[in-house]
Amino acid sequence: MKYLFVLAVVMFFAMLIAVRYRKQINAAIQVARLLRDAREGVKEIQPASSIRDPMAAESLVKCAGCGTWVPENRAKRLRTGDLFCSDECIRSRSVAGR
């Protein structure tokens, strides 16, 4: 009988708390549903071929002028085969080479 009374008191306080904070509880439930729906929607929209492989790295090359590492597709290549990160490095190398 004592445990039943304690359980009734605990349930009473739980109901008071739920009534007092019902707006916040409903908002939290809506946010959780929104996040779940967004996560499921992203999974449905993205085809598997559009996901980049995180292990696939772009090859980097070292600039002959300043030593900065740049992606190979952005590097400027001279006829001599030297690679530079920018036009400024090419100019500074040609001025220093004279």
Protein Blocks (a to p, Z undefined) as FASTA:
>chain_A
ZZmmmmmmmmmmmmmmmmmmmmmmmmmmmmmmmmmmmmmmmmmmmcfklpccfklccddd
ddfklopacdfklpccdfkopacfbfklmmmmmmmmZZ
